[in-house]
């Protein structure tokens, strides 16, 4: 029995896809935890308990290594009646920035 090149190629592509999905879930969990922590520190409510990937790019880190740059967005509220947008920017597994839209203070 011989393994054809096309079979090997498909198997490799499937394995790479599964590896990327697994690694992306890990990064997404780091972003979600950062959003939770940021909201908790500012007495805000993280809505939907989720973050969503909005941008993906290749960028170099401080050491010149090529990494995946990701921008995740999430929604939060200060009063429970309004919705604002927040962003978590990541380079590899490192959080580089967390941004919150200007929002009403909870009084």
C-alpha contacts under 8 A as a table, 3 or more apart, distances in Angstrom:
res1	aa1	res2	aa2	distance
3	X	7	X	6.67
3	X	8	X	7.03
4	X	7	X	5.33
4	X	8	X	6.49
5	X	8	X	5.09
5	X	9	X	6.11
6	X	9	X	4.96
6	X	10	X	6.18
7	X	10	X	5.18
7	X	11	X	6.13
8	X	11	X	5.08
8	X	12	X	6.11
9	X	12	X	5.12
9	X	13	X	6.18
10	X	13	X	5.07
10	X	14	X	6.14
11	X	14	X	5.18
11	X	15	X	6.19
12	X	15	X	5.11
12	X	16	X	6.10
13	X	16	X	5.11
13	X	17	X	6.07
14	X	17	X	5.08
14	X	18	X	6.22
15	X	18	X	5.17
15	X	19	X	6.12
16	X	19	X	5.02
16	X	20	X	6.10
17	X	20	X	5.16
17	X	21	X	6.18
18	X	21	X	5.11
18	X	22	X	6.18
19	X	22	X	5.19
19	X	23	X	6.19
20	X	23	X	5.13
20	X	24	X	5.94
21	X	24	X	5.07
21	X	25	X	6.23
22	X	25	X	5.27
22	X	26	X	6.63
23	X	26	X	5.21
23	X	27	X	6.50
24	X	27	X	5.11
24	X	28	X	6.07
25	X	28	X	5.01
25	X	29	X	6.19
26	X	29	X	5.19
26	X	30	X	6.49
27	X	30	X	5.11
27	X	31	X	6.34
27	X	92	X	7.63
27	X	93	X	5.86
28	X	31	X	5.04
28	X	32	X	6.14
28	X	51	X	7.36
28	X	72	X	8.00
29	X	32	X	5.02
29	X	33	X	6.16
30	X	33	X	5.20
30	X	34	X	6.25
30	X	93	X	7.42
31	X	34	X	5.06
31	X	35	X	6.24
31	X	51	X	7.23
31	X	72	X	7.11
31	X	88	X	6.20
31	X	90	X	7.60
31	X	95	X	7.46
32	X	35	X	5.08
32	X	36	X	6.17
32	X	49	X	7.78
32	X	50	X	6.33
32	X	51	X	5.82
33	X	36	X	5.03
33	X	37	X	6.10
34	X	37	X	5.13
34	X	38	X	6.06
34	X	88	X	7.49
34	X	95	X	7.98
35	X	38	X	5.15
35	X	39	X	6.13
35	X	46	X	7.44
35	X	51	X	7.93
35	X	74	X	7.48
35	X	86	X	7.97
35	X	88	X	7.00
35	X	98	X	7.75
36	X	39	X	5.26
36	X	40	X	6.08
36	X	46	X	6.40
36	X	49	X	7.93
37	X	40	X	5.09
37	X	41	X	6.10
38	X	41	X	5.26
38	X	42	X	6.39
38	X	98	X	7.95
39	X	42	X	5.25
39	X	43	X	5.96
39	X	44	X	4.65
39	X	45	X	6.12
39	X	46	X	6.16
39	X	76	X	7.49
40	X	43	X	5.01
40	X	44	X	5.91
40	X	45	X	7.29
41	X	44	X	7.68
43	X	78	X	7.38
44	X	76	X	6.60
44	X	77	X	5.83
44	X	78	X	4.95
44	X	79	X	7.93
45	X	76	X	5.41
45	X	77	X	5.13
45	X	78	X	6.27
45	X	80	X	7.23
46	X	49	X	5.83
46	X	50	X	7.99
46	X	74	X	7.63
46	X	75	X	6.30
46	X	76	X	4.49
46	X	77	X	6.67
47	X	50	X	7.36
47	X	74	X	7.53
47	X	75	X	5.40
47	X	76	X	5.03
47	X	77	X	6.86
48	X	75	X	7.46
50	X	74	X	6.47
51	X	72	X	5.87
51	X	73	X	5.44
51	X	74	X	4.76
52	X	72	X	5.18
52	X	73	X	5.32
52	X	74	X	6.54
53	X	56	X	7.69
53	X	70	X	7.06
53	X	71	X	6.01
53	X	72	X	4.44
53	X	73	X	6.55
54	X	70	X	7.60
54	X	71	X	5.64
54	X	72	X	5.63
54	X	73	X	6.69
55	X	69	X	7.93
55	X	70	X	5.57
55	X	71	X	5.05
55	X	72	X	7.24
56	X	68	X	6.81
56	X	69	X	5.68
56	X	70	X	4.68
56	X	71	X	6.71
57	X	68	X	5.76
57	X	69	X	5.02
57	X	70	X	6.54
58	X	66	X	6.54
58	X	67	X	5.72
58	X	68	X	4.77
58	X	69	X	5.67
59	X	66	X	5.62
59	X	67	X	5.51
59	X	68	X	6.26
59	X	69	X	5.99
59	X	91	X	7.64
60	X	63	X	7.53
60	X	64	X	5.14
60	X	65	X	5.17
60	X	66	X	4.40
60	X	67	X	5.77
61	X	64	X	5.27
61	X	65	X	5.46
61	X	66	X	6.53
61	X	67	X	6.64
61	X	91	X	7.13
62	X	65	X	7.46
67	X	91	X	6.22
67	X	92	X	5.33
68	X	91	X	5.84
68	X	92	X	5.31
69	X	89	X	7.43
69	X	90	X	5.67
69	X	91	X	4.46
69	X	92	X	6.32
70	X	89	X	5.87
70	X	90	X	5.18
70	X	91	X	6.44
70	X	92	X	7.91
71	X	87	X	6.66
71	X	88	X	5.84
71	X	89	X	4.64
71	X	90	X	6.42
72	X	87	X	5.59
72	X	88	X	5.13
72	X	89	X	6.42
73	X	85	X	6.83
73	X	86	X	5.58
73	X	87	X	4.44
73	X	88	X	6.32
74	X	85	X	5.86
74	X	86	X	5.15
74	X	87	X	6.28
75	X	83	X	6.18
75	X	84	X	5.44
75	X	85	X	4.69
75	X	86	X	5.90
76	X	83	X	5.68
76	X	84	X	5.31
76	X	85	X	6.39
76	X	86	X	7.02
77	X	80	X	5.38
77	X	81	X	7.04
77	X	82	X	5.54
77	X	83	X	5.04
77	X	84	X	6.07
78	X	81	X	7.89
78	X	82	X	7.10
78	X	103	X	7.12
78	X	104	X	6.40
78	X	105	X	6.20
78	X	106	X	5.38
79	X	82	X	6.43
79	X	104	X	7.75
79	X	105	X	7.74
79	X	106	X	5.59
80	X	83	X	7.87
84	X	100	X	7.73
84	X	101	X	6.17
84	X	102	X	7.92
84	X	103	X	6.84
85	X	100	X	6.35
85	X	101	X	5.69
86	X	98	X	7.35
86	X	99	X	5.51
86	X	100	X	4.35
86	X	101	X	6.07
87	X	97	X	7.92
87	X	98	X	5.61
87	X	99	X	5.03
87	X	100	X	6.50
88	X	95	X	7.13
88	X	96	X	7.86
88	X	97	X	5.94
88	X	98	X	4.59
88	X	99	X	6.58
89	X	95	X	6.02
89	X	96	X	5.62
89	X	97	X	5.04
89	X	98	X	6.26
90	X	93	X	6.52
90	X	94	X	5.53
90	X	95	X	4.46
90	X	96	X	5.40
90	X	97	X	7.10
91	X	94	X	5.34
91	X	95	X	6.47
91	X	96	X	6.59
95	X	98	X	7.70
